[in-house]
Amino acid sequence: MRYGFAGAVILGALLWAAADLRAHHAVQAAFDQDDHATLTGVLTKVLWINPHVRWFLDVKDESGKVTTWTISGAGPGGFRDIGISGRDVFKTGETYTAIVARARDKSPNGYVLTFILPDGRKIDLWHQYKSEATSTGADTK
């Protein structure tokens, strides 16, 4: 009986860990590292929560149609480690430019590589792409 209870506890812990790992996927599984878009739009919402910070950007195309893009990034702790907090840097109602790796399913979702703030300051958030993520504009492919 003693081993049966211990086995059940271990099995439960393993199943819980497996579910947690499955829920948190690699960025490369959802976003195409070779397909970048440059988005300029009005920030409507920021979710400064785990496991990923998310920004919502209303982007107008050439015809004036507005599409809300959901942009994901690292978790809040990663941003705090480099001195960035949501309240200090990201303000709703202001215009931002984001260079993102596009969603593989071509939906209006991206993983942020670089943000260009309303005052022109540039924040490179995915250093692997630092040299590539330098353009600005409204290229949404």
N, C-alpha and C positions, 0 to 999 in steps of 0.2 A: 504494500500500500504506500509506503514511504517513497519508493522509487516511482510509482505511478503519478503521484502528485508533483514530484520534481520534474518528471518528464513532461507533464502537461504544462508546467510553468515555462520550461525551456522551449517547448513547441510554440506556445503562445507568444513568447518573446521573439522567436525567429519569424513567425508570421507577421507580427507587428513591424519588425524591422524591414522585412521584405516589402510590405505594403508602402512603407515610408520611402524606401529607395525607388520603388516603381513610380511613385507620385512625383518625385523630383528627377526630371530628365535632364540630359545634357542640352546645352543651348544649341549645339550643332544639329540636334535631332529635329528641332522645330524651326530653326532659322538658317538660311542659306548664306554662308560666309562669303560667297562669291557674287551675291546679288544685293547690291547696295542701292538705297534710295535716299535722296536728300529732300526732306520735308520742311516746309515753313508754314507755321500756323499758330493759332491762338491756343494757349494751354487752358484747358477747361477743368482739369481735375488731376490731382496727384494722390496716389495711394502709397504712402511711405510705410509699407508693411512687408513682413517676410512671406514667402521666401524671396520675392523679387519686388523691387519698387516698380510702380507702373505710372506712366504719364499718359494723359489723353489729350491729343492735339487735333484741333479742327483745321483741316487743310483744304483750301480751295484749289480746284483745278482751273484750267484755262477758260472753261465755260462758266465758271462761277459755282459749280456744284461742290458742296462741302462734304468731305468724308472725315469721319472721326477715326484717327489712327490710335491704336493702343501700342505703347512703346514700353518694353520691359528692360530692366537692368539688373544689376546685382542687388543683394539685400541691403537694408538700411545700414547694417553694421559695416559693410564694405565701404559705403560712402562716408560714414562718420570717420572711419580710419584715415581717409584722405582729406578730411576737413570740410566735407559737403553735407549740409543738412537741407531737408526739403523746405523748411520755413525761411531759411536765409537766402536760398538761391532761386527756387522755383516758385513763381507767383502766378496764380490763375489770372486770366484776362490779358496777359502779356504775350507778345509774339516771340516764338523761339524757332530756331532751325535745328533739326535733328538729322544726323546721318545715321542710318540704321542698316542692319542686315535684315533683309525682308523675310517674311514667313515663307516657308517652303510651299504652303498651300495657297499662296498668292492672296491671302486675306489682308486687310489693312492692319497688319501687326508687324512690329519690328523689334529687334534687339539693338539698343542704343550703342553706337560706336563713339559718337561725338555730339555734344550739344554746343550750339552757339547762342549765347545769352542775348537778351535785348540790347545790352550795352556793347555788344561786339566781342566780349570775352569768349574764348573757346575752351571747352573742357573735354579733353580726350578721355573717354571712359573705358575703352577697350584698346589697350596699348598695342596689341598685335596689329591693329589697323591704323596706327597713328599716321604713318606716311601716306596711306591711301585716302583717309577721311579728311580731305582738306577743302573740297569744293563747297560752295553754297549755292542756293537757288531753290527752285521748286521742281526738281527732277524727281518725279515719282514713278518713272518707268511705266 
